[in-house]
């Protein structure tokens, strides 16, 4: 059992830089460090585990204060991984967008046909059996100040074009300015869906060229304060970490948790929504670096905290259900001791 304070409250469990709190995460966000990644695996609206509502109609009301808090505490480079059912995610997606979370990609967890073998009758139910869940990647929508604008801001994509246009130089010169063959015009300054942000190194090259050859009255270019252009480190800090593996895509073929990985209490599964450690580890590895802070606000069996512990991240999580909290705390202690 977990230790209690003099007032009877259960103390947070801290193991090797990873902290698990009992209670609603809303009461802890203000005390946790800024997250580089948030692993959200909360209610689905499927009545699939204790505390999960019976339908999706209540999900927006449940998630709203959490999503608002994530936005307040996140850094521009924070990534959110939002686990849910397909219809649950679709219900919550407008709320996430309204609170400044920008959709990147919906990743599909394919549990395989064995997940439903013998447990469904499609002919009677008149619907296809479900063997998937979604884990959706979001990043913060970064808004940057327009030079000379009265508190006007633009998204990063539009801001880059606006700053170059402001210099009076043609877009055709961006390749030469950055020292690349065609990446600037085709990728960094395009208006289509193929756009992506340049690294800090190339942003500095563009700024230096614009300051040297652009309209002198508009200097400095690519500046946040109107006093100097951004440094490479400042620009890179606005871009989410993403270590992109070459051999993965957005469909994850991985069986549901079984065998030794499935946590059991008195012979029964401790939590029906336990996620495969391998899947959670990969999302953390892709979007954080060693030493970064990871939040898991709906810890359950604390798979996100275990992944953080194993991969040298600083994990912070909360679990509202006392029984799940004890299971998660025991799991963290066992992993740390192994």
N, C-alpha and C positions, 0 to 999 in steps of 0.2 A: 504494500500500500504506500501511497505517496505521503510525504511529511506534511504536517499542517502548521500554520502559524498559531500564535497565542490566541488569536480571535477565532480559530477554527477553520480558517480558509486553507485550501490546499495550496502548497507552495508550487511555483513553477518547477518543472523538471529541467535541469540544465546539464547537458552532457557534451563535453568537448566542443563548446561553442555553439551548440544547438539547444534551443529553448522551446519547451512545450508548456502552454498555459491551459488551465482548466477555466472554461467560461467562454462567453461570446467574444469573438475577435474584435468586435467594435470597442470593447473596453481596453484593448491592448495596443491598437495601431499606433497611438500617440507615443508609446514607449519603445516601439521597435525601430531599428535603424531603417534608413531608406532602402527599399528593395530593388534589386537588379532584375529579379524575376518574381512573379506571383503565380503560384500553382493553386488554382481554384477548382476544387472538386466538391462542391456543395450540393444543395438539393436539386433533384431532377424533375420533381413533380410526377413521379411514377409510383410512389408508395413502396419503394424498393428496399428501404432500410429505416430504422427508427428515426423519426423526425422528418422524413421525406414526405412532403404534402401529397395528397392523392391525385392532384392534377396540376397542370402548369399555370393555372389562372392566378396563383399567388406568388409566382416566382419573381415578377418584377418588384412587387412590394417587399419581398424578402431581400432581394439583392441590392435594391437602390441605396440604402445607407452604406453598404459595403463598397459598392462601385464608386460612390462619391468619396469615400475615405481613401480608396486606392488612388484616385485621381489627385487628391490633396497631397498624398505622401510620396507618390511616384516621382522618379527622375525622368527627364525627357528620354532617357535611354532604357527605361524599364520595359520589359516584355511581360505580357499576361498570357498564361495558358489556361483557357477556360474549358473544363471538362463538363459535358452534359449529354443528354439525349439530343437527337436532332431537333425535335419540336421544342424542347426546353431551351436550347441555344437560340433557335429562331425567335422565341418569345423574348429573350433577354437581350438579343443583339441590338435593337434600337436604343435601349437604355445605355449600353456600353458606348455606342457611337455618340449619343447625346452628352456623355460625360468625358468625351475627348479620347476615347480608345479607338484606334484605327485598325480596321480588319486587315489582316495579312493573308492568312490561309486557314482553311478548315482541314484538319487532318482526321482521317478516318481510321479508327481502331477496328480491324477485322479480327474477330475472335475465332473465326472458323466454324464450319458446320457442326463440329462436335459440341459446340456450345449449346445447341438446341436439340441434339439427337434424342429422340424419344420423349421430348417435352412439349411438343406442339402438334396440333392437328390443323394444318392449313386449310383443308377442305371445309371443315366445320366453322373455323374462325373467319374464313373468307379473306385472309390477308397473308402476306408473306411473313415468315418468321424473321425476327431481328437478331443479327449477329454483330452489330456494330454499335459504337459510341463515337462521339466526336470530341476532339481536343482542338480548340480553335486558338490560333495565335493572333494576338493583338499587340500593337505598340502604341505609344503615346503620339497623338497628333501634335507635332511641333509647329508652333506659330511664331514667326519671326517679324520684327518691326520693320515697317517700310520707311526708308529714309525720307524725312520731311513730311511724313504722314502724321495726322493728328491722332495718335494712338492707334494707327491702322496696322494690322498684322496680316501676313500671308503664310500659307503652308509652305514648307521647305521647298517643294517642287516649284511652286509659282514664284517664291522669293528668289531663287537662283536666277531664273529668267529675268525677273524684274531688275535685279542688281546689274546683270550684264547689259540689259537694254538701257538702263540708266546711264551707263558709261558712254553710250553713243556708238559703240563698236558693233559690227555685224556679228551675228551668231556664227558665221563661217570661220571666224578667227578663234573660236574657243578651243578648237583642236590644237592649233599652233600655240596658243597661250598655255595650254596644259601640257604640251609636249607629247601628245598622243596622236594616233592616226585618224581615228574616227569615233572614239568612245564619247567624247564630249557632245558632239552634235547629235549622235544617235541614241545616247543613253541619259546623260546628265542634264541635257537641255531639251529633251523631247517633251512633247505634251501628251504622248500616248501612254498606254499601260506598261510599256517597257522601261519606263523611267526608273532610275535608282540614283541615290545620292553619291557624289564622289567622295573619296577619302579626304582626310584633312590635308594630306600632302598636295593633292591636286587642287583643293579649294584655295590653298595659299598661292599656288602658281597662277590661278585665275585672278585672284585679288591683286597680286603683284603686277600682272600684265595690265589689268584694268586701271590700276593706279598710275602706271607709267605711260599708257597710251590713250586712256579714255579722257573724257571731258574733265579738265582740271577743276571745274566748279563743283563736280559731284564727289570728289574725294572726301574720305576714303570709301572704297567700295567693299562690299561684303563685310559690313560692320554692324555690330549690335548696338553700339553706343554713339555712333557718329564721330568718334574720336580716333579710332584705329580699326584696321581690318582684323578679323578673327585669326587666331593662331590655329595651327593644325590640331592641337590638343583640344581646344575649345570646340572646334567643329566636330571632331570625332566623339566628344562627350555627348553630343546631341543625337548621335546615331546609335540605335540599339546594337548590342553585341550579337553577332550571329556567326558562329563557326560552322560554315556550311559543308557538311559531308558530301562527297561526290556520289555515294552509292545508296542514298535514301531518298524517299519521296513522301508524299502526303497520305499514302495508304500504308498502315502499319499492320502487317500480318503477324499476329502474336496471340497465342491461346490465352483464354481467361486464366486467372490465378488458380493453380491446383497444386496438389502434392505438398512438398515441404514448405513452399513459399506461402501457402494459405495458412493464415493465423487462425487457430482454433481455441475455443474455451469449452472445456467439458465435452470435447469431441465434436462440437458444432462450430461452423464458421463464425468468427468473431464479428465480421462486418461483410455484408453482401456486396459492398461497392469497393472492395479492396482492389487497387490497381497494380498491374505488373511493375515491379521495381525497375525493370529494364526500360520501359517506356518513359517513366517519369525521369529516370536518370538521363536519358538522351535529351529531353527537352531542357533540362537544367544545364547539361554540358554544352548545348548549342547556343544558349543565350546568357551565360554567365561565365565568369572566370573564377579561379581559385581565390577564396577570401571574400567574394561577393555575398551579399545578403539575399536570402530567398525566403519569401513568406508562403506559408500554407495555412490560410485562415480557417479552413474546415478540415482539420487534420485527419479525422477518422482513425485509421491505423497508422497515420504519420508516414506514409510512403515518401512524400516530398521531403520530410525532415531526415528520414533515413538516407535518401539519396544525397542530400546536402552533407550529411555527416560523412558518408563514404567518399565524397568527392571534394572535401575540404572547403565547403561553403559554410556560411553562417546561417543556419536555419532558425526561423521563428514561426511558431504555429500555435493554434488554439483549438480546443475541442470542447464543445458544449456538453456532450453526454459523458457523465462520470465513468460509466463502464468502458466506453471507447477510450477515454483518457487514460485509464489504468492499463489497458491493452497496449496503447501507443507508447506509454511511458516504459513499460516492461520491454517492449520491442527496441526502443532506443538504447536502453541500458544493455541489452543483450548484444546489440550490434557494436556498441562502444567497447564492450568487454571482449569481443571475439578477436 
